[in-house]
Each structure stands twice: as structure tokens, then as C-alpha cells.
Amino acid sequence: MSTALLVRPAAAKDIQTLVGIQEAASVRAFAHIFPPERYPFPTEAVRERWQDALGDSEVEVLVAAQGGEIVGLAAVRPGWLDGLYVLPDRWGSGAAQSLHDEAVERLRDRGFRSARLWVLERNDRARRFYERRGWRADGRTRVVPFPPRPLDVGYTLELV
């Protein structure tokens, strides 16, 4: 069994896996924001998100697979890194870095001079991850549509 990490486009057959990865990563990373006993994971909304993304020609959904198992995902849409999730037991394995780098390269290849993303204000781990890779908070904020409605903060990365 190969231990090399492979980043490839997601397929429609991967939807349940995408939902599971986002749920596992979110429940672990955001428990201090969305305590799971008070705010159950929005499984159906997330499933719809990935179904819509896979059906949208402007969106690329990438997965990282290792040894035949999908361990993470990232999505890009015009000018945006639109989500990056890795299974918690693979945090620190390089999967997030590989997904990030491939997603950024896809945006560069499409001719974008900068990219944006949203990250939860209180997601310190993710904010450090992005800042180490050159992303900078840009002053934008928005309210997340799921209770308890925390804030997202905007980040920008120059691609040129």
C-alpha cells in the first residue's frame, strides 16, 4: 500500500466522504465555537454544498488521498479558496499543505492575481496556518449563517 499523498479532483462518488471529512474536522476544530451538544453539525446543508460545488463548472473540488483513503479536501472558485478540511488524525501530516498549495496553484493557473478566503475569527489554528503561508487579514468580516452566528474574518493572498 502506497503512503504517497495524491491530490486529485473529487468525483460525485466522493460526496459522502467530503461531508464526513468536513464534519470530523469541524466538530474537532470548532467545538469551542459550536459545542456539538448544542449545535449539531448541519449535515444536509453541507451535503448540498458539496453536491452544488461538484456540479458547478466554476468550482474545483480537490481531495488528498493516501493509501487509497481520502484524508482531506479543498475547493476553489473564481478568486477564492472556498474551504480546506483535513481529517483530525491527519493534521500535521502535510495533507493540508499539499491541498493548499494545489488550490493556490489552480487559482494562479486561472489568471487570478490574488485570492480570498473566510476563516472563523476564533479558529486560531487555521488562522496561523494561513498566515504562515502569506495570507493576511484584510479587514472584512461576515456573520456565519449557522447558530450561534460567530464571525468569519477575511484573508487575502497575493498570487503574483
C-alpha positions as CSV (number, residue, x, y, z in Angstrom):
1,M,0.0,0.0,0.0
2,S,1.4,3.4,-1.1
3,T,1.9,6.1,1.5
4,A,2.4,8.8,-1.0
5,L,-0.2,11.6,-0.9
6,L,-2.1,12.2,-4.1
7,V,-4.1,15.3,-4.8
8,R,-6.8,14.8,-7.4
9,P,-10.2,16.2,-8.4
10,A,-13.1,15.0,-6.4
11,A,-15.8,12.9,-8.0
12,A,-19.5,12.7,-7.4
13,K,-19.0,9.3,-5.7
14,D,-16.9,11.2,-3.1
15,I,-19.7,13.3,-1.7
16,Q,-20.4,11.3,1.5
17,T,-16.6,11.3,2.1
18,L,-16.4,15.1,1.7
19,V,-19.3,15.5,4.2
20,G,-17.6,13.2,6.6
21,I,-14.2,15.0,6.4
22,Q,-15.8,18.4,6.9
23,E,-17.8,17.1,9.8
24,A,-14.9,15.4,11.6
25,A,-12.6,18.5,11.1
26,S,-15.3,21.0,12.1
27,V,-16.5,19.1,15.2
28,R,-12.9,18.8,16.4
29,A,-11.7,22.3,15.5
30,F,-14.8,24.3,16.3
31,A,-16.1,22.7,19.5
32,H,-15.4,25.9,21.4
33,I,-17.5,27.8,18.9
34,F,-20.2,25.3,18.0
35,P,-20.5,23.0,21.0
36,P,-21.8,19.8,19.4
37,E,-24.3,19.1,22.2
38,R,-25.9,22.5,21.5
39,Y,-25.3,22.9,17.7
40,P,-25.5,19.7,15.8
41,F,-23.4,19.5,12.6
42,P,-25.5,20.7,9.6
43,T,-25.1,17.5,7.6
44,E,-27.7,18.2,5.0
45,A,-26.6,21.8,4.3
46,V,-23.0,20.5,3.9
47,R,-24.1,17.7,1.6
48,E,-25.9,20.2,-0.6
49,R,-22.8,22.5,-0.6
50,W,-20.6,19.7,-2.0
51,Q,-23.3,18.5,-4.4
52,D,-23.6,22.0,-5.7
53,A,-19.9,22.5,-5.9
54,L,-19.3,19.3,-7.8
55,G,-22.0,20.4,-10.3
56,D,-20.6,23.9,-10.8
57,S,-18.1,24.3,-13.7
58,E,-16.6,27.3,-12.0
59,V,-15.7,25.3,-8.8
60,E,-12.9,22.8,-8.4
61,V,-13.0,20.4,-5.5
62,L,-9.8,18.6,-4.8
63,V,-9.2,15.7,-2.5
64,A,-6.0,14.4,-0.9
65,A,-5.8,10.6,-0.8
66,Q,-3.2,8.5,0.9
67,G,-3.1,4.7,0.7
68,G,-6.5,4.8,-1.1
69,E,-8.2,6.8,1.7
70,I,-9.4,10.4,1.2
71,V,-7.9,12.3,4.1
72,G,-8.7,15.9,3.1
73,L,-10.4,18.3,0.7
74,A,-10.1,21.8,-0.7
75,A,-12.3,23.8,-3.0
76,V,-11.6,26.8,-5.2
77,R,-14.0,29.0,-7.1
78,P,-13.1,32.1,-9.0
79,G,-10.7,34.2,-6.8
80,W,-11.4,32.2,-3.7
81,L,-10.1,29.3,-1.6
82,D,-13.5,28.1,-0.6
83,G,-12.8,25.5,2.1
84,L,-10.0,23.3,3.2
85,Y,-10.6,20.4,5.6
86,V,-8.4,17.5,6.7
87,L,-9.3,14.6,9.0
88,P,-8.1,15.4,12.5
89,D,-5.9,12.3,12.8
90,R,-4.1,13.6,9.7
91,W,-3.5,17.1,11.0
92,G,0.2,17.9,10.8
93,S,0.8,15.2,8.1
94,G,1.3,17.6,5.2
95,A,-2.1,16.9,3.7
96,A,-3.3,20.5,4.4
97,Q,-0.2,22.0,2.9
98,S,-0.5,19.9,-0.2
99,L,-4.1,20.8,-0.7
100,H,-3.5,24.4,0.0
101,D,-0.6,24.6,-2.5
102,E,-2.5,22.8,-5.2
103,A,-5.6,25.1,-4.7
104,V,-3.5,28.2,-4.8
105,E,-1.8,26.9,-8.0
106,R,-5.2,26.3,-9.6
107,L,-6.1,29.9,-8.9
108,R,-2.8,31.2,-10.4
109,D,-3.3,29.0,-13.4
110,R,-6.7,30.6,-13.9
111,G,-5.0,34.0,-14.0
112,F,-6.1,35.4,-10.6
113,R,-3.7,37.9,-9.1
114,S,-5.0,37.5,-5.6
115,A,-7.2,35.1,-3.7
116,R,-9.5,35.4,-0.8
117,L,-10.9,33.2,1.9
118,W,-13.0,33.3,5.0
119,V,-12.0,31.7,8.3
120,L,-13.7,31.7,11.7
121,E,-12.5,34.5,13.9
122,R,-11.8,32.1,16.7
123,N,-10.2,29.4,14.6
124,D,-6.7,30.2,15.8
125,R,-5.1,27.0,14.3
126,A,-6.4,27.8,10.8
127,R,-5.5,31.4,11.0
128,R,-1.9,30.5,12.0
129,F,-1.8,28.0,9.1
130,Y,-2.9,30.6,6.5
131,E,-0.7,33.4,8.0
132,R,2.4,31.2,7.7
133,R,1.6,30.8,4.0
134,G,1.4,34.5,3.4
135,W,-2.4,35.2,3.8
136,R,-3.2,38.5,5.5
137,A,-6.3,39.5,7.3
138,D,-7.9,42.2,5.1
139,G,-10.5,43.8,7.5
140,R,-13.6,42.1,6.0
141,T,-16.0,40.3,8.4
142,R,-19.3,38.5,8.0
143,V,-21.7,36.7,10.3
144,V,-21.8,32.9,9.8
145,P,-25.3,31.7,9.0
146,F,-25.3,28.9,11.5
147,P,-26.1,29.4,15.2
148,P,-24.6,30.8,17.3
149,R,-23.6,33.0,14.4
150,P,-19.9,33.7,15.0
151,L,-17.8,36.0,12.9
152,D,-15.7,35.0,9.9
153,V,-12.8,37.2,9.0
154,G,-11.5,37.7,5.5
155,Y,-8.0,36.9,4.3
156,T,-6.2,37.8,1.1
157,L,-3.2,36.3,-0.6
158,E,-1.3,38.0,-3.4
159,L,-0.6,35.4,-6.1
160,V,1.8,37.3,-8.3
